[in-house]
Amino acid sequence: MKKLIILCTVLMLALSCKKEQANEAPKVAVVISTLNNPWFVFLAETAASNAQKLGYDAKIFDSQNNPATESDHFENLISAGFDAILFNPTDADGSVANILKAKAAGVPVFCMDREVNADDAATCQILSDNYSGCVELGIDFVKTMKETGKYVEIIGLVGDNNTWARSNGFHSVVDKFPGLKMVAQQSGDFDRNKAMEVLETILQANPDIDAVFCGNDAMALGAFQALQAAGKADIIKVFGFDGADEVVAKIEEGKIMATGMQHPEVMAEYAARYAHEYFTGRREFPQRIPVEVELVTKSNADQFIKK
Amino acid sequence: MKKETLKKFQSLLALLILCVLISILTDKFLSASNLWNVLRQISVNVCISVGMTLVVLMAGIDLSVGSILAFTSAVCAGLLTQGIAFESMDLYIGFTWVGAIVVALIAGLLLGLFNGFVITKFDIPPFVATLAMLTMARGATMLYTGGIPIANLGEKFERLGSGWLLGIPIPVWITLTVVGAGIFLSRKTNFGKYVYAIGGNEKAAFLSGINTKFVKLMVYGISGITAAIGGVLVTARLNSAQPNAGTSYELDAIAAVVIGGTSLSGGVGTITGTVIGAAIIGVLNNGLVLLNVSPFWQQVIKGLVILLAVIIDKKSKK
């Protein structure tokens, strides 16, 4: 019992400390779908550091790809008195309810990268256009392949909406060319090891393929590794998506053909700046702001190499 | 003894039937290069499963192996690329690939021993203790890597994952060594007998003078080491450490153990059985991709096969 009282006192003290801080500067929460992927770690940290640069207290919350965990975070954030949420949703439909909760409590939500299927929930959605990005990539794919050849597609997690936005964008172009034949479509779970193992096996069934399209760059690197081990890295062309440093370097060396460069730093910057403008009185924001995905090929890879 | 051999035969038979089925459906399966692929691909799961078998034989469970794998992988890669720097003392320690591997294995051992310590000292169910380690080791991995993969670990280290020795891939050699050590430990040593005894009846084992706490502690330590060996193998194969490596590998290992005929209530089972169990999973993964089965269906089929294998095993025991 004594211990319990002490614990409660400590907790209350800790909580009251937090309250006092709140009066000094608005608090910004960054709720990110997952920290299990370097791309999202970068998005979250850039958003938080941008908010801090603008003078706000910023904290990162990891939803672990689980809308239920995300829901808990939102409830806690609202009751802890956070003033804005920079949000990377776990699910296009499942996250809407969470945003509405925040809206009802008067906390603005700025979505980054992933879209939610609602027009009146988030204050603003700053989105990476995965579909159009992969349309661009598909056009380059068709050109590089000279409209003929057999290829393999390694898609990401089958339950993830980005997986299908990318795949559909790619196929919206490539399927129009009957000379391009997809001989296998398998999942690599966005994982380098899984993609490598899957391609090793696919190569056994289809040793004569000409290209591999991967739904992200981690899988493109895994695919490249499998091709290298099989001595086919020079013959079979690899395409990725994301714009990871390692892939951009390989594109410049001519080992990987192309990738779609996303701009997490731009999305993070927008979200933080809009939160700032909200605090200073702005209320009207466009519902959707698409952030362009740039095609990276050998001809322009040097511009994307980080020095 | 006769029953034991019969049971081993049972899972081996299941594996053969599966192989025959797949080779009827596709002629790509029975090629030397494909079979080497399968062996290379199951090597990580087999290593982890050897440790897991010992744990399950004691009626325990180790859910932390996937996270320990990721942590040791990160430590190994981090030491290779960055070493350890003590900036305040202007001291820098670099690591050769052997040194990095040794430290990674020690890290795995310590995490495993910590599991064993918590379980024996505080009498906490293994499920809970190792579940806590699953989260902690994953978090530690994220802290150490900052959530970003560590790449380009050098040619010598990469050879460990993709090289060949005397016509056999190096990861397969490593796995064979681990399996051999596991079989020797479980069959030929007193320690192995104690493990079976504890799984059969812990109280009886204790009363007959076995230091059950010590044996448990060591078995969780061994499971940590085998997970770390798996970690080194994954790192070498990818020539990089991925912070999210090994996610749900504990489930693959448990599946291999169970398909291989080891009872989750302890005391019954063999490491050879587990190796066959892992081979069944590996062959199935390989076959489904060779046949270009939709990824949605693959999960359903894998679940069904696990169920079927266990049902057959249960029936044959009666």
Boltz contact constraints between the chains, C-beta under 6 A:
constraints:
  - contact:
      token1: [A, 35]
      token2: [B, 147]
      max_distance: 6.0
  - contact:
      token1: [A, 36]
      token2: [B, 244]
      max_distance: 6.0
  - contact:
      token1: [A, 38]
      token2: [B, 147]
      max_distance: 6.0
  - contact:
      token1: [A, 38]
      token2: [B, 148]
      max_distance: 6.0
  - contact:
      token1: [A, 41]
      token2: [B, 147]
      max_distance: 6.0
  - contact:
      token1: [A, 158]
      token2: [B, 295]
      max_distance: 6.0
  - contact:
      token1: [A, 184]
      token2: [B, 292]
      max_distance: 6.0
  - contact:
      token1: [A, 186]
      token2: [B, 289]
      max_distance: 6.0
  - contact:
      token1: [A, 187]
      token2: [B, 295]
      max_distance: 6.0
  - contact:
      token1: [A, 192]
      token2: [B, 238]
      max_distance: 6.0
  - contact:
      token1: [A, 192]
      token2: [B, 242]
      max_distance: 6.0
  - contact:
      token1: [A, 193]
      token2: [B, 238]
      max_distance: 6.0
  - contact:
      token1: [A, 197]
      token2: [B, 41]
      max_distance: 6.0
  - contact:
      token1: [A, 198]
      token2: [B, 289]
      max_distance: 6.0
  - contact:
      token1: [A, 200]
      token2: [B, 37]
      max_distance: 6.0
  - contact:
      token1: [A, 201]
      token2: [B, 286]
      max_distance: 6.0
  - contact:
      token1: [A, 201]
      token2: [B, 289]
      max_distance: 6.0
  - contact:
      token1: [A, 201]
      token2: [B, 290]
      max_distance: 6.0
  - contact:
      token1: [A, 204]
      token2: [B, 28]
      max_distance: 6.0
  - contact:
      token1: [A, 204]
      token2: [B, 34]
      max_distance: 6.0
  - contact:
      token1: [A, 205]
      token2: [B, 28]
      max_distance: 6.0
  - contact:
      token1: [A, 205]
      token2: [B, 290]
      max_distance: 6.0
  - contact:
      token1: [A, 229]
      token2: [B, 162]
      max_distance: 6.0
  - contact:
      token1: [A, 246]
      token2: [B, 151]
      max_distance: 6.0
